[in-house]
Amino acid sequence: MAVNPASTASPALALSKARRRLADRIGDPALRTLTRLASLAAIVLLALIAYKVLSEASESFSRFGLGFVGSRSWDPLHEQMGAADFLFGTAITSFFALLIAGPTSIAIALFLTELAPRRIRRPVATLVELIAAIPSVVLGLWGILVLSPVVYKTLEPGLKSAFGWIPLFEGSPSPFGMLTAILVLTIMAVPIIAAVTREVFETVPSELKEGALALGATRWEMVRMVILPYSKSGIVGATILGLGRALGEAIAVTMVIGHTPNITASLFSSGDTLASRIASSYQGAQSSLEISSLAYLAAILLVVAVVVNGGARLIVRRSNIHFPSGQGAYR
């Protein structure tokens, strides 16, 4: 008598399905629980950091109020504190670093995705990304030993000779100052912006690029009319990541900026930033008010970071480009 294979296999198949259903019943809720806990942990961690920083800054806030933000005095001996000089230094160094790093990074990303021979794309991209792995203290030391002498002896005299009539390039050249800090921050921001921008450019559909070229567009016109509009929101996101690195960098900036609170138009002068002041002064703080004031600086930096990222998300939402294919800009 012949044995039906389906009849012998059906019990094993039923048992396998039962086990699978049991695993699904256990696995799906477990996955949802783990992912929710991970998301909740990130929110709780951010809330705890904000709470600790704000609680540490409470003494300074109650003493100086919001006037702390606009005050230029930083004299722990006489208990006179203010954040204006550090806000100015943070804004100037980050802005000019981003002004240089943004176009440079976009050019690097375009070269690696559109112009470079295939055999060198990966090695060059890897070398660019490796710059981000250099510890900031090593980059700061390089800034002291190599970059500062070049800036002092060559770059600043050249800029003063050519553009000395502009307030940005007035004053005497100095090996340590805002310009040196800007260049160090630029080097630190470029690999981040370039890596993300390159990934964004690679998401542009090839049929859009080929269609533009087939219609007679030059390579530059194709880049200007297809790649850049399609990648607009991704470029904004990459730029904000670079800005976040520039805003929060402390060690490398402390080593080259001169550590002197100052508000001046000249990039040759020394200065200080929020992150640099916190990193350089916290361990040596002599009073609870000084510690609280440094925490106040940290709270300001935290608020600036939140505002910048919130503004970036708003820009990304409003700059999404939609193509006839129905695909939106990079998200």
C-alpha positions in Angstrom: 0.0 0.0 0.0 1.4 3.3 -1.1 2.0 6.0 1.5 0.9 9.5 0.7 3.9 11.8 1.3 1.6 14.7 2.0 0.0 12.8 4.8 3.3 12.0 6.5 4.6 15.6 6.0 1.4 17.3 7.3 2.0 16.7 11.0 5.6 18.0 10.8 4.4 21.0 8.7 1.6 21.7 11.2 4.1 21.5 14.1 6.5 23.8 12.3 3.7 26.3 11.7 2.6 26.1 15.4 6.1 26.8 16.5 6.4 29.7 14.1 3.2 31.2 15.3 4.4 30.8 18.9 7.7 32.5 18.0 5.8 35.3 16.2 3.6 35.8 19.2 6.6 36.2 21.5 9.0 37.9 19.0 6.7 40.7 17.8 5.7 42.1 21.2 9.4 41.7 22.3 10.6 43.6 19.3 8.0 46.4 19.9 8.9 46.6 23.6 12.7 46.7 22.9 12.4 49.4 20.3 10.1 51.5 22.4 12.4 51.2 25.4 15.4 52.2 23.2 13.5 55.3 22.0 12.4 56.1 25.5 15.9 55.7 26.8 17.2 58.3 24.3 14.5 60.8 25.3 15.1 60.2 29.0 18.9 60.6 28.6 18.4 63.9 26.8 16.0 65.1 29.6 18.4 64.1 32.3 21.3 65.9 30.7 19.1 69.0 30.3 17.9 68.8 33.9 21.4 68.4 35.3 22.8 71.3 33.3 19.9 73.6 34.2 20.0 72.6 37.8 23.7 73.3 38.0 23.1 76.7 36.3 20.4 77.7 38.7 22.6 79.7 41.1 24.1 81.7 38.2 20.7 82.2 36.6 19.2 83.5 39.9 22.1 85.8 40.3 22.4 87.3 36.8 19.2 86.3 35.1 18.9 86.7 31.3 21.4 89.6 31.5 24.1 86.9 31.7 23.7 86.3 27.9 24.4 89.9 27.0 27.1 90.7 29.6 30.7 90.8 28.5 32.3 90.5 31.9 34.0 87.3 33.0 35.8 88.0 36.3 35.4 85.1 38.7 37.5 86.9 41.3 34.9 89.7 41.5 31.9 87.4 40.7 31.1 89.2 37.5 30.1 86.7 34.7 28.7 87.0 31.2 28.4 85.0 28.0 28.5 87.6 25.3 32.1 87.2 24.3 31.9 83.4 24.2 28.6 83.6 22.1 30.4 85.9 19.7 33.4 83.6 19.4 31.2 80.6 18.9 29.1 82.3 16.2 32.0 83.7 14.3 34.2 80.6 14.2 31.3 78.3 13.4 29.9 80.6 10.7 33.2 81.1 8.8 34.2 77.4 9.2 30.8 76.4 7.7 31.3 79.1 5.0 34.5 77.4 3.9 33.6 73.8 4.7 30.2 73.8 2.9 31.3 74.6 -0.7 34.5 72.6 -0.2 32.6 69.5 0.9 30.0 69.8 -1.9 32.9 70.0 -4.4 34.5 66.9 -2.9 31.3 65.0 -3.0 30.6 66.0 -6.7 34.1 65.0 -7.6 33.8 61.6 -6.0 30.4 60.9 -7.5 30.5 62.5 -10.9 34.1 63.2 -12.0 36.7 61.0 -10.4 37.7 57.7 -12.1 36.1 54.7 -10.5 39.4 53.2 -9.4 40.2 56.2 -7.2 36.7 57.0 -5.8 36.8 54.6 -2.9 40.4 55.3 -1.8 39.9 59.0 -1.9 36.5 58.8 -0.1 38.0 56.6 2.6 40.9 59.1 3.1 38.5 62.0 3.4 36.4 60.2 6.0 39.5 59.2 7.9 40.1 62.8 8.8 37.0 62.6 11.0 38.6 59.9 13.0 41.6 62.0 14.0 41.3 62.9 17.7 40.6 66.5 18.3 43.5 66.9 20.6 45.8 65.6 17.9 44.4 68.0 15.4 44.8 70.8 17.9 48.4 69.9 18.4 48.9 69.9 14.7 47.3 73.3 14.6 49.8 74.6 17.1 52.9 73.0 15.5 52.1 73.3 11.8 49.0 75.5 11.1 49.7 78.4 13.5 53.2 79.2 12.0 51.8 79.1 8.5 48.9 81.4 9.4 51.1 83.8 11.3 54.0 84.0 8.8 52.2 83.6 5.5 48.4 83.6 5.5 47.6 86.6 7.7 50.3 88.9 6.3 49.0 88.0 2.8 45.4 88.7 3.7 46.3 91.9 5.4 48.3 93.1 2.4 45.5 92.3 0.0 42.4 93.0 2.1 43.6 95.1 5.0 41.0 97.7 4.3 38.3 95.2 5.4 37.7 95.1 9.2 38.0 91.3 9.1 41.7 91.5 8.2 42.8 94.4 10.3 45.3 94.3 13.1 48.6 92.5 13.7 49.0 88.9 12.6 49.0 86.4 15.4 49.7 82.6 15.5 46.8 82.1 17.8 43.4 83.6 17.2 40.0 83.3 15.5 41.4 82.6 12.0 43.4 79.6 13.2 40.4 78.2 15.1 38.2 78.7 12.0 40.7 76.7 9.8 40.9 73.9 12.4 37.0 73.7 12.6 36.9 73.7 8.8 39.1 70.6 8.7 37.0 68.9 11.3 33.7 69.7 9.5 34.7 68.9 5.9 34.8 65.1 6.3 31.4 64.9 7.9 29.6 67.2 5.4 31.5 65.6 2.4 30.6 62.0 3.5 26.9 62.7 4.0 26.7 64.8 0.8 28.3 62.1 -1.2 25.8 59.5 0.0 23.0 62.0 -0.9 24.4 62.5 -4.4 24.5 58.8 -4.9 20.7 58.5 -4.3 19.9 60.7 -7.3 18.3 58.4 -9.9 20.6 57.8 -12.9 17.7 58.2 -15.3 17.3 61.8 -14.3 20.9 62.5 -14.9 21.0 60.6 -18.2 17.8 62.3 -19.3 19.3 65.8 -18.7 22.4 64.9 -20.6 20.3 63.3 -23.5 18.4 66.6 -23.8 21.7 68.4 -24.4 22.6 69.7 -21.0 26.3 70.0 -20.2 27.7 68.2 -17.1 27.6 71.4 -15.1 24.0 72.1 -16.2 23.0 68.6 -15.2 24.6 69.1 -11.8 22.9 72.5 -11.3 19.5 71.5 -12.6 19.2 67.9 -11.4 21.7 66.8 -8.7 21.7 69.9 -6.5 17.9 70.5 -6.5 17.2 66.8 -5.9 19.7 66.7 -3.0 18.9 70.1 -1.5 17.4 68.8 1.8 20.2 66.2 2.2 22.8 68.9 1.8 21.1 71.0 4.4 21.1 68.0 6.8 24.8 67.4 6.1 25.6 71.0 6.7 23.8 71.1 10.0 25.8 68.0 11.1 29.0 69.9 10.3 27.7 73.0 12.1 27.0 70.8 15.2 30.6 69.6 15.2 31.8 73.2 14.9 29.6 74.5 17.7 30.5 71.8 20.1 34.2 71.4 19.5 36.2 72.3 22.6 39.7 70.9 22.9 41.1 71.7 19.4 39.7 75.2 19.6 41.0 75.8 23.0 44.5 75.0 21.8 44.6 77.5 19.0 42.1 80.3 19.6 44.1 82.2 22.2 41.7 81.7 25.2 41.0 85.5 25.5 37.3 86.6 25.6 37.0 89.3 23.0 34.5 90.9 20.6 36.2 92.4 17.6 35.7 92.4 13.8 39.3 91.2 13.1 39.8 87.5 12.6 43.5 88.0 13.6 42.6 88.6 17.2 42.3 86.0 19.9 39.0 84.9 21.3 37.1 82.2 23.0 34.0 80.0 22.5 31.3 78.5 24.8 32.7 75.0 24.5 36.3 76.1 24.8 35.6 78.1 28.0 33.8 75.2 29.6 36.5 72.7 28.8 39.4 74.9 29.9 37.9 76.4 33.1 35.6 73.8 34.7 38.3 71.8 36.5 40.0 74.9 37.9 36.8 76.7 38.9 37.3 78.3 42.4 33.7 78.9 43.5 30.3 77.5 43.2 29.2 80.6 41.3 31.9 80.1 38.7 30.9 76.4 38.3 27.2 77.5 38.0 28.2 80.1 35.4 30.0 77.5 33.3 26.9 75.3 33.5 24.9 78.4 32.3 27.3 78.5 29.3 26.5 74.8 28.7 22.8 75.5 28.9 23.1 78.2 26.3 25.1 75.9 24.1 22.4 73.2 24.5 19.7 75.7 23.6 21.7 76.9 20.5 22.1 73.3 19.4 18.3 72.6 19.8 17.4 75.8 17.9 19.8 75.1 15.1 18.6 71.5 14.6 15.0 72.6 14.8 15.6 75.3 12.2 17.3 72.7 10.0 14.4 70.4 10.2 12.1 73.2 9.2 14.3 74.1 6.3 14.4 70.5 5.1 10.6 70.2 5.2 10.2 73.4 3.2 12.9 72.6 0.6 11.7 69.1 -0.5 11.7 68.9 -4.2 9.1 66.7 -6.0 9.8 65.3 -9.5 7.4 64.1 -12.0 8.2 60.5 -11.1 6.6 61.2 -7.7 9.9 60.9 -5.8 10.6 63.6 -3.3 13.9 65.0 -2.4 16.3 63.0 -0.2 14.8 62.6 3.2 
